[in-house]
Amino acid sequence: MKTKNIFITLIGLSVMGLAPISQAEMDSSIARGGLLYDKWFAVIGAAKPKDTHPAWPASNTKKKGNATHRCKSCHGWDLKGKDGAYASGSYKTGIKGLRNFAGGSKAKVIAAMKDSTHGYSGKMSAKDFDDLANFVTQGQVDMDKIIDSKSKLVKGGNADRGAAYYNTVCAGCHGADGKLPKEMPALGGLSHKNPWEVVHKIQNGQPDEPMPAMQAFDLQVTTDILAHLQDLPRK
């Protein structure tokens, strides 16, 4: 589906007489957009917000400050908002997700980010808005296809293949047992507690860290890595 949407975008740009973006450039743009969705101020080197976002619902008193300025805090790692993993818990906001924007209008996404509710006009560059909109419209993962929402277990992953990917790409920083760096939770435990976040970061990387993004690879690679992570020690 992502390939089809990008192909349609390329045709549209050609019709308008604009130079089409290459597949490689689109993948890198989507991955950077995923980082911005995670923690935009860390990606662009902006000051960490100290206030609580004006649009953060008063009903949620468990979160405040910079956490409320992250796109993922309202719309979720699964981009389903109130209808997904954030239907309950400390990030419950009642705010809708962004799944309806998949394959949709990039201009509408950018306009929404700049409106009075989001208030990001002037805080990010044109490229930042473009990358973030590419992520929302072209880079979404249908998490329900690879994660069982009730058990949080991976669906359709091959742990053996995942081990090969992990050991050659990820283990250098995270360790063979997934317990590095020491200041973060063990990947085995995190992959069971919040597999949606894990998928997002395998796909797009970690803000302000030299973590590779697997966005350009087939989603099955990420699914297999998640399967391997769920076999690792939880603590």
N, C-alpha and C positions, 0 to 999 in steps of 0.2 A: 504494500500500500504506500509506504514512504517513497519507494522508487517511482511509482506511478505519479504521485503528487509532484515530485521534483521534476519529472519529465514534462508534466503539464505546465509547470512554472517556466521551464526552459523554453517551451514553445511560445508561451505568452510573452516572454521577454523578447524573443526573436521577432514576433509580430509587431511589437511596439518599437522595434529598431534599436533595442538596448542590447549590450553585450551580455550574453547569458553567463551566469555563474557556473563554474565547473563543479563536477561532483565533489572533487576534493575540497574546493573552497566552501561548498555547502556543508559538507560534513564537519569541517573545522568551525564554521560559523555556528552550526547547531550545537556542537560540543561547548563552545564558548558561551552560547546562550544558556545552556544547561548550567554552567557555572554561575552565570549571572542570576538565574532563577534560584539557585541555592543561596548565594550570598553576594549580591551585586557590589556592595561597598568594598568587600575584600578584593574582588577581582579588579576593580578600577582604582584601588588605592585611595578611596575616599575615607573621610573620617567616619568612624563607627557611630551610628546614630545613638544618642543617649535618651531621647524621648520615646514615648510610646506612640506608634503611628496613630494619627487622628482617626483613621477608619477602623482601628482595632476595636472589636465589640466590647462594650463595658461588661458584658456577661462573663467574659473570660478574664479572670483576675490572676491566673496562674502564670501568664507570660506578660512581660513588659520590656521596654527598652528595645535594643537593636534586633532582638528576635522577631519583633512584630513588623519589622521592615523587610523581612525576607519573603519573597514570593511564595516559597514552599510552605511558610507558616500558615498562610491562609488557604492556599489551593492544594496543598499536600504533595508528597513525593509521587503519589499516583495521579496527580492532577485531577482528582475527583472531589476535592473539597469536602463538603458536608456529607457527600454520598460515598465516601471512601474510608480510608483508615483513620482520618481525622473526624469521623462522625462522633467519636468519643475521645476521652483522654485530655491531656493538658493543652492540646492544640485544637480543641473543639471550638469552632467559631460560628458555625451556621452559614459560612460563606460558600457559595457554589464553586464548583471546579471549572476547569478549562478544557475538558474533553471535547466540548462542542466546537472549539476552535481548531481542532486537528484537521488539516487540509483546507482550512478557511482563509480568510482575508488577513494578510499581514498588516495592512493599513489600519484595520479595525483594532488589532491587538496593540499597535503603537499608539493609536488614539486613546485607547483605554488606559495605557500606562501614563499618559500625559494629562488625563482628565483630573478634575478636582478631587475625586475619591482617592486615586492612587498618588497623585501629586509628584510625579517624578520628572516633570518637565524641567529642563535646566540642570538636572542632577546627573544625567548620563549623556554621552555623546550620541551622535546619529548612528554610529557603528554599534554602540551598545544596544540601542533600541532595535536596530536591524537584526543583530544576532539573537537577542532575546525573543523577538517575534518569529524568527526562523525556527527556534527551538519549539515554541508553542504551536506553530502551524505545521511544521514539517518533521519535528523530531520527537514527538510524543511516542511513548511505549504503552501499549495496552497491557497494563500490569496484570489484569485478570487472566490473560492468556498464559502467563508464566508463573503466577503466584496464586495459591489457593487462599482466598481472603480469610477463611476461618482458621485453618491450621497454620497458615503462613509458610507452608512448605512449597518448594519449587515444583513446577509441573513441566515435565518433558525435558528435564536436564540430564545430562550424562556426566556423572561425577568423575569418571576416569578421564574423559577428555578435558573436563574442567581442571583436573589436577595438573595436566600437562600445560594448559594455558597459564594457570596460576603460578606454577613452579618456574616458568620461564619469563613471566612478565611481572608478577606481583610479589613473589616471595622475597626478592631482594630488599624490599622496604618493609614488608609485613611479616617476614619470617615464614618458615615452612609450616608452622602451627598457627599462623594468623594472629600472633600475640604481640606484634610490634606495629607501630611504636608503642611504648609502654604507657604513654599518657592517654591512649584511646582504648575503648573496649575491645576485647578479643573479637575477631571477625566471625568466629563460629557462633558466639552469642548474639552479636549484632545481626547476623544474617537470619536468625530465628526471631529476634525481637522486632526488627524493622527491615524486612527484606526489600521493601520498596525504596528505602534510602540507599541500600547497598546497590541495587540495580541502577539507580540514577547515577551513582558515583562511579560505578564500573563503566557506564556508558559515556560519562562526561568529565570525570576527574574530580579532584578536590580543589576548591577555591584556594588560591595563593599557595599551592603546593605543586611540586613537579610530578604529579601523578598522571600517568598516561590515560587517555580516553579511548574507549573501544567503539566509539560512535560509528566509525567507518566500516567496522566488521559486521558480519551477520549477527542478528540478535541472538542466535543460538549459542554463540560464543559466550555472551554474558550469562545466558541461562545455564550453560554448563559450568561456568565459574561459580555461580550461585549454588549449584548443586554440590560442588566440591566444598564450598565454604560451610554449608550446612552439615558436612561430615567432620568438620574440624572441632577441636575442644571449645566449649562455650565459655570457659573461664581460663 
